[in-house]
Structures are given as C-alpha cells and as structure tokens.
Amino acid sequence: MSTSQTDVIVEPGTESYDAALDTPLGITNPPIDELLARASSKYALVIYAAKRARQINDYYNQLGDGILEYVGPLVEPGLQEKPLSIALREIHGDLLEHTEGE
C-alpha cells in the first residue's frame, strides 16, 4: 500500500510565508523579553509561571470531584494547550497579581 503525501512549500515573500512568521508557536509566544519585564528576574518568572501552572493543573483535576478550590484559566485555553503555556499567556496579559516572595 502506498499513500501519497502532498508537501506544501511556502515561498518567501508570499502572503502565506508572512502569516506563518507572524504567529510563532511554543515558548516564543508570548515573547520571553516581554515576560521578563513582568518579573524581577528570570528565576522569579520561572517560579511565578510554575506556581500558576500548578494551580491551573489542580483546577482541571478537581473539576471531576465537584470541588472548586482553585481558579481556572483567565484566558481562553487553546485545544490541548498545556497549563504552563496558559500561565505564561496570563502573565503576559497582566491578568495576575504577584508579589515577590510568595
């Protein structure tokens, strides 16, 4: 059995190419430089994002039990978006209030 695959080649300078560059995926969206502006250091940003990601993960885990102890995502989560990505988008959108040392 053979299956044919069609490779889509996007040429530089075309509208599709420019659109692909406008929407980076992964840790680059939101930009790390903009995230670092919202914390005192890169280490504080890591702890801040990890704590919020843990809260989001705990929220999803408690939904089945009917306990609503944690606050869910403050942004619309993408399909199968991981809690850390959601937390980083919340931090980037200034939707969270954070004080150092907590």
LINVENQUI-V133333 format. One record per residue. N is the residue number from 0. RES is the residue in one small letter. SS is DSSP state (h for helix, s for strand, l for the rest). PHI is phi in radians with two decimals (999 if undefined). PSI is psi in whole degrees, -180 to 180 (999 if undefined). Layout:
# LINVENQUI-V133333
n={N;N}
res={RES;RES}
ss={SS;SS}
phi={PHI;PHI}
psi={PSI;PSI}
This chain:
# LINVENQUI-V133333
n={0;1;2;3;4;5;6;7;8;9;10;11;12;13;14;15;16;17;18;19;20;21;22;23;24;25;26;27;28;29;30;31;32;33;34;35;36;37;38;39;40;41;42;43;44;45;46;47;48;49;50;51;52;53;54;55;56;57;58;59;60;61;62;63;64;65;66;67;68;69;70;71;72;73;74;75;76;77;78;79;80;81;82;83;84;85;86;87;88;89;90;91;92;93;94;95;96;97;98;99;100;101}
res={m;s;t;s;q;t;d;v;i;v;e;p;g;t;e;s;y;d;a;a;l;d;t;p;l;g;i;t;n;p;p;i;d;e;l;l;a;r;a;s;s;k;y;a;l;v;i;y;a;a;k;r;a;r;q;i;n;d;y;y;n;q;l;g;d;g;i;l;e;y;v;g;p;l;v;e;p;g;l;q;e;k;p;l;s;i;a;l;r;e;i;h;g;d;l;l;e;h;t;e;g;e}
ss={l;l;l;l;l;l;l;l;l;l;l;l;l;l;h;h;h;h;h;h;h;h;l;l;l;h;h;h;l;l;l;h;h;h;h;h;l;l;l;l;l;h;h;h;h;h;h;h;h;h;h;h;h;h;h;h;h;h;h;h;h;h;h;h;h;l;l;l;l;l;l;l;l;l;l;l;l;l;l;l;l;l;h;h;h;h;h;h;h;h;h;h;l;l;l;l;l;l;l;l;l;l}
phi={999;-2.17;-2.01;-1.69;-2.04;-1.82;-1.52;-1.69;-1.86;-1.79;-1.44;-1.03;1.61;-1.56;-1.11;-1.13;-1.14;-1.12;-1.15;-1.15;-1.34;-1.29;-2.13;-1.20;-1.94;1.48;-1.20;-1.37;-2.25;-1.32;-1.06;-1.11;-1.11;-1.24;-1.21;-1.12;-1.22;-1.74;-2.45;-1.30;-2.73;-1.16;-1.24;-1.12;-1.10;-1.09;-1.15;-1.02;-1.19;-1.15;-1.12;-1.20;-1.09;-1.12;-1.09;-1.13;-1.10;-1.12;-1.04;-1.11;-1.22;-1.49;-0.99;-1.19;-1.53;1.39;-1.66;-2.05;-1.52;-1.88;-1.54;-1.33;-1.04;-1.63;-2.10;-1.24;-1.26;-1.33;-1.10;1.02;-1.33;-1.35;-0.98;-1.16;-1.12;-1.11;-1.07;-1.13;-1.19;-1.13;-1.10;-1.10;-1.46;0.94;-1.59;-2.05;-1.92;-2.36;-2.08;-1.07;1.62;-1.67}
psi={133;139;140;137;138;118;130;121;124;121;137;143;-9;166;-39;-39;-46;-38;-38;-34;-25;-22;78;153;161;-149;-15;-7;105;155;138;-35;-38;-33;-40;-25;-15;6;160;-25;169;-29;-40;-38;-42;-46;-43;-50;-39;-41;-42;-39;-37;-41;-42;-43;-43;-36;-49;-37;-30;-13;-41;-25;-11;10;130;69;-31;156;134;-175;139;-6;160;114;143;170;119;32;136;152;-36;-40;-40;-45;-42;-37;-36;-43;-44;-36;6;39;-7;150;127;136;140;141;-2;999}
